[in-house]
Amino acid sequence: MTDRVKQMRAAGQHVIGLATGTPDFDTPAYIKAAGKAALDEDGTYITYTVSAGLPELREAIAVKLARENGIVTSADGVVVTVGVKEGIFVAAQACFNAGDEVLIPTPTWVTYDACFVLAGAVPVHVPTYAEGGFRVDPAALAARITPRTRAIMLNSPGNPAGAVLGLDTLEAIAELAQRHDLLVLSDEIYERMVFGSARHVSIASLPGMVERTLTFNGFSKAYAMTGWRVGYVTGPKHVLRNMLKIHGHSVTCACAFAQKAAAAALNGPQQDLEQYILILEQRRAQLVAGLNSIPGVRCSVPDGGIFCFPDISALGMTDQECSAFFLEHARVSTLPGSAFGPGGEGHLRINFARRHASDIDAAIARMRTARAVR
Ligand SMILES: Cc1ncc(COP(=O)(O)O)c(C=O)c1O
């Protein structure tokens, strides 16, 4: 898909790119300023930091986790990673042995499977469906538990379908994890993107869970900092100690001046973030309404995240064909839902985190026209 988009752009075609997971927003000015100032300081931030990350950033993260997530920890209970992605990779290497099974509700972010397989573990998919809002059913998770199951991977709000797990579901999953002595890996990178009455709850804040949960988060989505590569993980200290060995010997530390900027992101004014979430909520409504105006496309309103996940099965094409069709005939890039695993078939993933409302209007107009002449 990416190659084809590049090819089309090189040939002078104007493609509206709604396929990636990148927010089309700028990093707030105060965060950039902190990064630039760090580069010009006395040399501290152009060298390695301690592997676990700058103490001032870990301190700010610990304060944030207590205040916003109900996770009580200290700076030494946090490891700063090169994005959530490195955190998940390192966790898999540290926690799993060959043949260990990890339950993953699908459709889901494809990196989890890759990280677990690279660690020798076996991803066990637990499909979710549109009828249930793509929220995992704890009974379906329970049905896949075997003597080899070691962990449950959660991502709420979720990529690609925007499902937000409610307290009841999280409590049921917590009970399962405790009964079967499982670790929970909770990727909360979209925690700020919850809309309407949906609320984000960190599973580690539930009774008995802090000692068996690794909570991952980062700056890529909330502060539009995908290229700065800063994330973090908190969890049981004996697990973090093992993760630190792998992190230290593979990447040493996250980029020093980016860590300084990340500390500024947490400690600075949050108005930009609030404004950004309001814009996202408008773009979400705009994209949902636009998609529903295309005959044969049905889009429910995602509770969170930055993607719509419309059902396109009534168009008489597979999701791969449909994604290719809109790219060729509407010059709009999307991703086929089946790429995200079982349950995603017949859907497209479409990013609504666009700075300009006009991009979404133009994309919808082009898709409607392409559909009409098909
Ligand atoms: C669910 C999820 N987790 C993590 C990431 C990547 O996060 P980071 O940039 O912090 O590595 C993404 C990016 O698309 C994502 O969708």
The ligand as a MOL file (V3000), in Angstrom:
LIG
                    3D

  0  0  0     0  0            999 V3000
M  V30 BEGIN CTAB
M  V30 COUNTS 16 16 0 0 0
M  V30 BEGIN ATOM
M  V30 1 C -1.7420 0.3020 19.5200 0
M  V30 2 C -0.4280 0.9580 19.2430 0
M  V30 3 N 0.5610 0.8540 20.1370 0
M  V30 4 C 1.7520 1.4370 19.9200 0
M  V30 5 C 2.0070 2.1470 18.7590 0
M  V30 6 C 3.3620 2.7320 18.5250 0
M  V30 7 O 3.7340 3.5280 19.5660 0
M  V30 8 P 5.1830 4.1980 19.6260 0
M  V30 9 O 5.2570 5.2390 18.5610 0
M  V30 10 O 5.2160 4.7750 21.0160 0
M  V30 11 O 6.1700 3.1120 19.4300 0
M  V30 12 C 1.0080 2.2680 17.7960 0
M  V30 13 C 1.2800 2.9880 16.5300 0
M  V30 14 O 0.5970 2.9400 15.5730 0
M  V30 15 C -0.2430 1.6660 18.0500 0
M  V30 16 O -1.2340 1.7600 17.1690 0
M  V30 END ATOM
M  V30 BEGIN BOND
M  V30 1 1 1 2
M  V30 2 1 2 3
M  V30 3 2 2 15
M  V30 4 2 3 4
M  V30 5 1 4 5
M  V30 6 1 5 6
M  V30 7 2 5 12
M  V30 8 1 6 7
M  V30 9 1 7 8
M  V30 10 2 8 9
M  V30 11 1 8 10
M  V30 12 1 8 11
M  V30 13 1 12 13
M  V30 14 1 12 15
M  V30 15 2 13 14
M  V30 16 1 15 16
M  V30 END BOND
M  V30 END CTAB
M  END
